[in-house]
């Protein structure tokens, strides 16, 4: 790591106190890890966390810092975790659920606010999505106005907030009177869930889900009520495993494409709705964190020089495109022969379809028939039948992702490039988010390997890998034999017809 002494960004965080929401999430915890590692003189990080029965805040912090993400810090800077102070609260509660004492602690001591908390479930109920994503933003703005020494406030949005467009600039897009944030939140207070659910499609329109919608509405609130604050808007695309830090391929959740990668690698998911020629816009978590840290620094500098908050896109597709076809090819190469999973349902394979008839056909052939056969065999042998239920869940999960596999977007990145130009050479190395440096043919195999190591906790020894390869070879032989049998049966039944045609 470059010398921290020569880093403008690291020096900026020296002695600064941060109030962070979403600190236990994928982005939030990665943000904490990088700050502690690269900014040793940082002040305190006040992390909002919900009360949990049976666990004290200290116990929850201990569990968090025992995760693999923090392994390097545990070994090299074991005392740094004292800087992370849990603050009990809940973004759904009034004033974020903060007690008077803890609210005063934030107001008197915080210099930086990072709002990363959100529900990222694509199928979240509209009422809960509004309360969590928009309501929490309103409460953060209210808190920001009371913080005495606020120098930077960064709101984490998404590059897909305006995915009803194909060309998206780093600007705020007006949504119209029907999307007034305050009026929608007022509806949440008195309207029951069933009635609100009936409004969902009307509100969503050309967006795919309540997540993208409520992120856009949150931006609408900020640009209407918070432009006088030292505010920056950060829009990442689909966040994937790490490129380099804390280790190549580090991942700890099934969100986004990760669950799909595992389902394909296990031989369970074999057909997806999507266009193989569309770009898969995935950004590594460490690049996302590096840019978020840098945006936080630069917001404190630029805020007095601009009339409205700057928006920063953190995307990969416009700079270094990589299609679903290219990704799928790497995926099958990796899980079929190079480093297969230890236990699989059958040999991995995957295809994309855009035609509904074709999609239904392959789901029947590749998913439902094998599921019925597997569950039937389980019932005969007295084992628990799980595959039909598993495919119900897999189809539901893959359907939420369909909007993103059938389309692609162009995001401008002028502010992203400008931000990079303001960084010193040391900072460009220490907080690198230059997508041109990513080698996808190295990134994705590390990503796939990370699902084995960090999520499935597989034995990564050479002996176990050899067993997995041998298992794949057996599956390949079984597939070849099955195909020969199928062709033989087909020819057997078609032979009389073919002979009669030849005689004619």
C-alpha positions as CSV (number, residue, x, y, z in Angstrom):
1,X,0.0,0.0,0.0
2,X,1.3,3.5,-0.9
3,X,2.5,5.7,1.9
4,X,-0.5,7.1,3.7
5,X,1.6,10.2,4.6
6,X,1.5,11.3,0.9
7,X,-2.2,10.7,0.5
8,X,-4.4,13.8,0.5
9,X,-7.5,11.6,1.0
10,X,-6.1,9.7,4.0
11,X,-5.0,12.9,5.6
12,X,-8.4,14.4,5.0
13,X,-9.9,11.7,7.3
14,X,-7.4,12.3,10.0
15,X,-9.2,13.2,13.2
16,X,-12.6,13.2,11.4
17,X,-15.6,11.5,12.9
18,X,-18.1,9.7,10.7
19,X,-21.8,8.7,11.2
20,X,-22.6,5.8,9.0
21,X,-25.9,3.9,8.3
22,X,-25.8,0.5,6.6
23,X,-22.5,-0.4,8.3
24,X,-23.3,-4.1,8.5
25,X,-24.2,-4.3,4.8
26,X,-21.8,-5.4,2.0
27,X,-20.8,-1.9,1.0
28,X,-20.9,-0.4,4.5
29,X,-18.7,-3.0,6.2
30,X,-16.2,-2.8,3.2
31,X,-16.2,1.0,3.6
32,X,-15.3,0.6,7.3
33,X,-12.5,-1.9,6.6
34,X,-10.8,0.3,4.0
35,X,-11.0,3.4,6.1
36,X,-9.5,1.7,9.2
37,X,-6.8,0.2,7.0
38,X,-5.9,3.3,4.9
39,X,-6.7,6.1,7.4
40,X,-5.1,5.0,10.7
41,X,-5.6,8.5,12.2
42,X,-9.3,8.6,11.5
43,X,-11.5,9.7,14.4
44,X,-14.5,7.6,15.4
45,X,-16.9,5.8,13.1
46,X,-20.3,5.9,14.7
47,X,-22.2,3.0,13.2
48,X,-26.0,2.9,13.4
49,X,-27.1,-0.6,14.2
50,X,-30.4,-2.1,15.3
51,X,-31.0,-3.5,18.7
52,X,-31.0,-7.3,18.6
53,X,-32.4,-9.6,21.3
54,X,-29.8,-11.7,23.0
55,X,-26.9,-9.7,21.7
56,X,-25.3,-6.6,23.0
57,X,-23.9,-4.0,20.6
58,X,-20.4,-5.0,21.6
59,X,-21.1,-8.6,20.8
60,X,-22.5,-7.7,17.4
61,X,-19.3,-5.7,16.7
62,X,-17.1,-8.6,17.8
63,X,-19.0,-10.9,15.4
64,X,-18.7,-8.4,12.6
65,X,-15.0,-7.9,13.0
66,X,-14.4,-11.7,13.2
67,X,-15.5,-12.0,9.6
68,X,-13.0,-12.8,6.9
69,X,-13.2,-9.3,5.6
70,X,-11.3,-8.0,8.6
71,X,-8.6,-10.7,8.8
72,X,-5.8,-8.4,7.7
73,X,-6.8,-5.8,10.2
74,X,-7.1,-8.3,13.0
75,X,-3.5,-9.4,12.3
76,X,-1.9,-5.9,11.6
77,X,-4.0,-3.3,13.5
78,X,-6.0,-5.2,16.2
79,X,-6.6,-2.0,18.2
80,X,-8.3,-0.1,15.3
81,X,-11.7,-1.7,16.0
82,X,-12.0,0.5,19.1
83,X,-12.7,3.4,16.7
84,X,-16.0,1.8,15.5
85,X,-18.7,2.7,18.0
86,X,-22.1,1.1,17.7
87,X,-25.0,3.5,18.0
88,X,-28.4,1.8,18.7
89,X,-31.1,3.0,16.3
90,X,-33.3,2.0,13.4
91,X,-33.9,4.0,10.2
92,X,-37.6,3.1,10.4
93,X,-38.0,4.9,13.7
94,X,-38.5,8.6,14.4
95,X,-35.1,10.4,14.5
96,X,-33.5,7.2,13.3
97,X,-34.3,5.6,16.7
98,X,-31.4,7.5,18.4
99,X,-31.6,8.2,22.1
100,X,-31.2,11.9,23.1
101,X,-27.7,11.1,24.4
102,X,-26.6,9.4,21.2
103,X,-28.2,12.0,19.0
104,X,-26.3,14.7,20.8
105,X,-23.1,12.6,20.4
106,X,-23.6,12.7,16.6
107,X,-24.6,16.3,16.5
108,X,-21.6,17.5,18.5
109,X,-18.9,15.2,17.1
110,X,-19.7,14.0,13.6
111,X,-18.0,15.7,10.6
112,X,-19.1,13.3,7.9
113,X,-22.4,11.5,7.2
114,X,-22.7,8.5,5.0
115,X,-26.1,7.2,4.2
116,X,-25.8,3.7,2.9
117,X,-28.7,1.9,4.6
118,X,-31.4,0.7,2.3
119,X,-33.5,-2.3,1.4
120,X,-32.0,-3.8,-1.7
121,X,-34.7,-6.4,-2.2
122,X,-36.1,-6.0,-5.6
123,X,-39.5,-7.3,-4.7
124,X,-39.9,-5.3,-1.4
125,X,-43.4,-4.1,-0.6
126,X,-43.9,-0.5,-1.8
127,X,-44.8,0.7,1.7
128,X,-41.7,-0.7,3.3
129,X,-39.4,0.3,0.5
130,X,-40.7,3.9,0.7
131,X,-40.2,4.0,4.5
132,X,-36.8,2.4,4.4
133,X,-35.3,4.1,1.4
134,X,-37.1,7.5,1.3
135,X,-38.1,7.9,4.9
136,X,-34.6,7.2,6.2
137,X,-33.2,9.8,3.7
138,X,-35.6,12.4,5.1
139,X,-34.4,11.6,8.6
140,X,-30.8,11.8,7.6
141,X,-31.2,15.2,6.1
142,X,-32.9,16.4,9.3
143,X,-30.0,15.1,11.3
144,X,-27.5,16.6,8.9
145,X,-29.0,20.1,9.5
146,X,-28.3,19.7,13.2
147,X,-24.7,18.5,13.0
148,X,-22.5,21.3,14.1
149,X,-19.4,20.7,12.1
150,X,-20.7,18.9,9.0
151,X,-18.2,19.0,6.1
152,X,-19.4,16.2,3.9
153,X,-22.7,14.2,3.5
154,X,-22.8,11.4,0.9
155,X,-25.9,9.6,-0.1
156,X,-25.5,6.2,-1.7
157,X,-28.1,5.8,-4.5
158,X,-27.9,3.4,-7.5
159,X,-27.0,3.8,-11.1
160,X,-30.3,2.2,-11.9
161,X,-32.4,4.9,-10.2
162,X,-33.2,6.2,-13.7
163,X,-33.2,2.8,-15.5
164,X,-36.4,3.8,-17.3
165,X,-33.9,5.7,-19.6
166,X,-31.2,4.1,-21.7
167,X,-28.7,7.0,-21.7
168,X,-28.2,8.3,-18.1
169,X,-26.2,11.3,-17.3
170,X,-24.7,12.4,-13.9
171,X,-27.7,14.7,-13.3
172,X,-30.9,14.7,-11.4
173,X,-34.0,13.8,-13.4
174,X,-37.3,15.4,-12.4
175,X,-40.0,12.8,-11.6
176,X,-43.1,15.0,-11.6
177,X,-45.8,15.9,-9.0
178,X,-47.0,12.3,-8.6
179,X,-43.7,11.4,-7.0
180,X,-43.6,14.0,-4.3
181,X,-41.6,12.3,-1.5
182,X,-43.4,13.9,1.4
183,X,-46.9,13.1,0.0
184,X,-45.9,9.5,-0.6
185,X,-44.6,9.1,2.9
186,X,-47.8,10.6,4.3
187,X,-49.7,7.9,2.3
188,X,-47.6,5.3,4.1
189,X,-48.8,6.6,7.5
190,X,-52.5,6.0,6.9
191,X,-53.0,3.7,3.8
192,X,-53.0,0.0,4.4
193,X,-50.6,-2.3,2.7
194,X,-53.0,-3.9,0.3
195,X,-54.2,-0.6,-1.1
196,X,-50.6,0.6,-1.5
197,X,-49.6,-2.6,-3.2
198,X,-52.3,-2.0,-5.8
199,X,-50.6,1.3,-6.6
200,X,-47.2,-0.3,-7.2
201,X,-47.4,-0.9,-10.9
202,X,-48.8,2.6,-11.5
203,X,-45.9,4.1,-9.5
204,X,-43.2,1.9,-11.0
205,X,-44.2,2.5,-14.6
206,X,-41.0,1.7,-16.7
207,X,-38.8,0.8,-13.7
208,X,-38.5,-2.8,-12.8
209,X,-39.0,-2.8,-9.0
210,X,-39.6,-0.8,-5.9
211,X,-35.9,-0.5,-5.1
212,X,-35.0,1.5,-8.2
213,X,-38.2,3.6,-7.8
214,X,-37.6,4.5,-4.2
215,X,-33.9,5.3,-4.9
216,X,-35.0,7.8,-7.5
217,X,-37.6,9.3,-5.1
218,X,-34.9,9.7,-2.5
219,X,-32.8,11.7,-4.9
220,X,-35.9,13.8,-5.7
221,X,-36.1,14.6,-2.0
222,X,-32.5,15.5,-1.7
223,X,-32.6,17.8,-4.7
224,X,-35.7,19.6,-3.4
225,X,-34.8,19.9,0.3
226,X,-31.0,19.4,0.8
227,X,-29.1,21.2,-2.0
228,X,-27.7,23.7,0.6
229,X,-25.9,20.9,2.5
230,X,-22.4,19.7,1.6
231,X,-24.0,16.8,-0.3
232,X,-22.8,14.3,-2.9
233,X,-24.8,11.5,-4.6
234,X,-23.0,8.2,-5.3
235,X,-24.5,5.9,-7.9
236,X,-22.9,2.5,-8.2
237,X,-24.2,-0.2,-10.6
238,X,-24.3,-3.9,-9.7
239,X,-21.7,-4.5,-6.9
240,X,-19.8,-7.7,-7.2
241,X,-16.8,-9.4,-5.6
242,X,-13.5,-7.6,-5.0
243,X,-10.9,-7.1,-7.6
244,X,-7.9,-6.8,-5.2
245,X,-8.9,-5.8,-1.7
246,X,-9.1,-7.2,0.9
247,X,-8.3,-10.3,-1.3
248,X,-9.2,-11.1,-4.9
249,X,-12.7,-12.5,-5.2
250,X,-13.8,-11.7,-1.7
251,X,-17.6,-11.9,-1.4
252,X,-20.0,-12.6,1.5
253,X,-23.5,-12.5,0.1
254,X,-25.8,-13.9,-2.5
255,X,-27.1,-10.6,-3.8
256,X,-26.9,-9.6,-7.5
257,X,-25.3,-12.1,-9.8
258,X,-23.6,-14.1,-7.1
259,X,-26.5,-16.4,-6.3
260,X,-27.0,-17.0,-10.0
261,X,-23.3,-17.9,-10.4
262,X,-23.6,-20.5,-7.7
263,X,-26.8,-21.9,-9.1
264,X,-25.2,-22.3,-12.5
265,X,-22.0,-23.8,-11.0
266,X,-24.1,-26.3,-9.0
267,X,-25.8,-27.5,-12.3
268,X,-29.1,-26.3,-11.0
269,X,-29.8,-23.2,-13.1
270,X,-29.4,-23.9,-16.8
271,X,-31.6,-21.3,-18.6
272,X,-31.9,-17.6,-18.0
273,X,-34.0,-15.0,-19.6
274,X,-31.7,-12.4,-21.2
275,X,-29.8,-11.2,-24.2
276,X,-26.2,-12.6,-24.3
277,X,-25.0,-9.6,-26.3
278,X,-26.0,-7.1,-23.6
279,X,-23.3,-5.7,-21.3
280,X,-23.1,-7.0,-17.7
281,X,-22.4,-3.8,-15.8
282,X,-20.7,-5.2,-12.6
283,X,-18.4,-3.1,-10.5
284,X,-16.0,-4.7,-7.9
285,X,-16.7,-3.8,-4.3
286,X,-13.2,-2.5,-3.6
287,X,-13.5,-0.1,-6.6
288,X,-16.9,1.0,-5.3
289,X,-15.5,1.6,-1.8
290,X,-12.5,3.5,-3.1
291,X,-14.7,5.8,-5.1
292,X,-17.1,6.4,-2.2
293,X,-14.2,7.4,0.1
294,X,-12.9,9.7,-2.6
295,X,-16.3,11.3,-3.2
296,X,-16.6,11.9,0.5
297,X,-13.2,13.8,0.5
298,X,-14.0,15.8,-2.7
299,X,-17.5,16.7,-1.6
300,X,-16.0,18.7,1.3
301,X,-13.9,20.7,-1.2
302,X,-16.3,21.3,-4.1
303,X,-19.5,21.9,-2.2
304,X,-19.0,25.7,-2.0
305,X,-18.1,25.9,-5.7
306,X,-21.3,24.3,-7.2
307,X,-24.9,25.3,-7.1
308,X,-26.3,21.8,-6.8
309,X,-24.8,18.6,-5.5
310,X,-22.6,16.5,-7.8
311,X,-23.6,13.0,-8.8
312,X,-21.0,10.4,-9.5
313,X,-21.6,7.2,-11.5
314,X,-19.6,4.2,-10.5
315,X,-20.1,1.8,-13.4
316,X,-18.0,-0.4,-15.8
317,X,-20.0,-1.0,-18.9
318,X,-19.4,2.3,-20.7
319,X,-15.7,2.2,-20.1
320,X,-14.8,-1.5,-20.3
321,X,-17.8,-3.5,-21.6
322,X,-18.1,-7.2,-21.0
323,X,-21.2,-9.1,-22.2
324,X,-23.2,-11.8,-20.6
325,X,-22.0,-14.1,-23.4
326,X,-18.4,-13.5,-22.4
327,X,-19.2,-13.9,-18.8
328,X,-21.2,-17.1,-19.3
329,X,-18.3,-18.6,-21.3
330,X,-15.9,-18.0,-18.5
331,X,-18.4,-19.3,-16.0
332,X,-18.8,-22.6,-17.7
333,X,-15.1,-23.0,-18.4
334,X,-14.4,-22.5,-14.7
335,X,-17.1,-24.7,-13.2
336,X,-17.0,-27.5,-15.8
337,X,-13.3,-28.2,-15.8
338,X,-11.1,-25.8,-14.0
339,X,-12.4,-25.5,-10.4
340,X,-15.8,-27.2,-10.1
341,X,-17.9,-27.2,-6.9
342,X,-17.4,-30.2,-4.6
343,X,-21.1,-31.2,-4.7
344,X,-23.3,-30.5,-7.7
345,X,-26.8,-31.4,-8.9
346,X,-25.5,-32.2,-12.3
347,X,-23.0,-30.9,-14.9
348,X,-23.1,-27.1,-15.2
349,X,-24.5,-25.5,-18.3
350,X,-26.3,-22.3,-19.0
351,X,-28.1,-20.7,-21.9
352,X,-29.9,-17.3,-22.4
353,X,-33.3,-16.9,-24.1
354,X,-35.3,-13.9,-25.0
355,X,-38.2,-15.7,-26.5
356,X,-40.9,-16.7,-24.0
357,X,-41.8,-20.0,-25.8
358,X,-38.1,-21.0,-26.0
359,X,-37.6,-20.0,-22.3
360,X,-40.6,-22.2,-21.2
361,X,-39.4,-25.1,-23.3
362,X,-35.9,-25.1,-21.8
363,X,-37.3,-24.6,-18.2
364,X,-39.4,-27.7,-18.7
365,X,-36.6,-29.8,-20.2
366,X,-33.7,-28.5,-18.1
367,X,-35.4,-27.6,-14.8
368,X,-38.8,-29.1,-14.1
369,X,-38.3,-32.7,-15.5
370,X,-35.0,-33.2,-13.7
371,X,-36.6,-31.7,-10.5
372,X,-39.6,-34.1,-10.7
373,X,-37.2,-37.1,-11.3
374,X,-34.9,-36.1,-8.4
375,X,-37.8,-35.6,-6.0
376,X,-39.4,-38.8,-7.1
377,X,-36.2,-40.7,-6.4
378,X,-35.9,-39.0,-3.0
379,X,-39.5,-40.1,-2.1
380,X,-38.8,-43.7,-3.1
381,X,-35.6,-43.8,-1.1
382,X,-37.1,-42.1,1.9
383,X,-35.1,-38.9,1.5
384,X,-36.4,-35.3,1.7
385,X,-37.6,-33.9,-1.7
386,X,-36.3,-30.4,-2.2
387,X,-35.7,-29.7,-5.9
388,X,-39.2,-28.6,-6.9
389,X,-39.2,-26.0,-4.0
390,X,-35.6,-25.1,-4.9
391,X,-36.6,-24.3,-8.5
392,X,-39.5,-22.2,-7.4
393,X,-37.1,-20.0,-5.4
394,X,-34.5,-20.0,-8.2
395,X,-37.1,-19.0,-10.9
396,X,-38.3,-16.2,-8.6
397,X,-34.8,-14.9,-7.9
398,X,-33.8,-15.1,-11.6
399,X,-37.0,-13.3,-12.7
400,X,-36.1,-10.2,-10.5
401,X,-32.8,-10.0,-12.4
402,X,-34.3,-10.4,-15.9
403,X,-34.8,-6.7,-16.4
404,X,-31.0,-6.3,-16.2
405,X,-30.0,-9.2,-18.4
406,X,-32.3,-8.1,-21.2
407,X,-31.1,-4.5,-21.4
408,X,-28.0,-2.3,-21.3
409,X,-27.4,1.3,-20.4
410,X,-25.0,4.0,-21.2
411,X,-23.9,6.1,-18.2
412,X,-21.9,9.2,-18.6
413,X,-18.9,9.5,-16.2
414,X,-17.7,13.1,-16.5
415,X,-17.8,13.7,-12.8
416,X,-16.1,10.3,-12.1
417,X,-13.3,11.3,-14.5
418,X,-13.0,14.8,-13.0
419,X,-12.8,13.3,-9.6
420,X,-9.9,11.1,-10.7
421,X,-8.1,14.1,-12.2
422,X,-8.2,15.8,-8.8
423,X,-6.4,12.9,-7.1
424,X,-2.7,12.7,-6.5
425,X,-0.7,9.8,-8.0
426,X,-0.5,8.3,-4.5
427,X,-4.2,8.5,-4.1
428,X,-4.9,7.0,-7.5
429,X,-3.0,3.9,-6.4
430,X,-4.3,3.9,-2.8
431,X,-7.9,4.5,-3.8
432,X,-8.0,3.1,-7.3
433,X,-11.3,3.0,-9.1
434,X,-10.1,3.2,-12.7
435,X,-12.1,0.5,-14.4
436,X,-9.6,0.3,-17.3
437,X,-7.2,-1.5,-14.8
438,X,-9.6,-4.4,-14.4
439,X,-8.9,-7.6,-16.4
440,X,-12.2,-9.3,-16.6
441,X,-10.6,-12.7,-17.6
442,X,-8.9,-12.6,-14.2
443,X,-11.6,-10.9,-12.2
444,X,-14.5,-13.3,-12.9
445,X,-12.5,-16.5,-12.1
446,X,-11.5,-15.0,-8.8
447,X,-15.1,-14.0,-8.3
448,X,-16.2,-17.7,-8.9
449,X,-13.4,-18.9,-6.7
450,X,-14.6,-16.5,-4.0
451,X,-18.1,-18.1,-3.9
452,X,-16.4,-21.4,-3.1
453,X,-14.1,-20.0,-0.5
454,X,-16.1,-17.3,1.3
455,X,-19.8,-18.3,0.8
456,X,-19.9,-22.1,0.5
457,X,-16.8,-22.6,2.7
458,X,-15.5,-25.4,0.5
459,X,-12.3,-27.2,1.1
460,X,-9.8,-25.5,-1.3
461,X,-7.1,-28.2,-1.1
462,X,-5.7,-29.7,-4.3
463,X,-6.9,-33.2,-3.3
464,X,-10.5,-31.9,-3.0
465,X,-10.2,-30.0,-6.2
466,X,-9.1,-33.2,-7.9
467,X,-12.2,-35.1,-6.6
468,X,-14.4,-32.3,-7.9
469,X,-12.8,-32.6,-11.3
470,X,-13.3,-36.4,-11.3
471,X,-16.9,-35.9,-10.4
472,X,-17.4,-33.5,-13.4
473,X,-15.8,-36.1,-15.7
474,X,-18.3,-38.7,-14.5
475,X,-21.1,-36.2,-15.1
476,X,-19.8,-35.5,-18.6
477,X,-19.7,-39.2,-19.4
478,X,-23.3,-39.6,-18.0
479,X,-24.4,-36.7,-20.2
480,X,-22.8,-38.3,-23.3
481,X,-24.3,-41.7,-22.6
482,X,-27.8,-40.2,-22.0
483,X,-27.5,-38.2,-25.3
484,X,-26.6,-41.4,-27.2
485,X,-29.5,-43.3,-25.6
486,X,-31.9,-40.5,-26.5
487,X,-30.7,-40.3,-30.1
488,X,-30.9,-44.1,-30.3
489,X,-34.5,-44.2,-29.1
490,X,-35.4,-41.3,-31.4
491,X,-33.9,-43.1,-34.4
492,X,-35.6,-46.4,-33.4
493,X,-39.1,-44.8,-33.5
494,X,-38.3,-42.6,-36.6
495,X,-36.7,-45.4,-38.6
496,X,-40.0,-46.8,-40.1
497,X,-41.1,-43.4,-41.1
498,X,-37.8,-42.5,-42.6
499,X,-37.7,-45.8,-44.6
500,X,-41.3,-45.2,-45.9
501,X,-40.3,-41.7,-47.0
502,X,-37.2,-43.1,-48.8
503,X,-39.3,-45.6,-50.7
504,X,-41.6,-42.9,-51.9
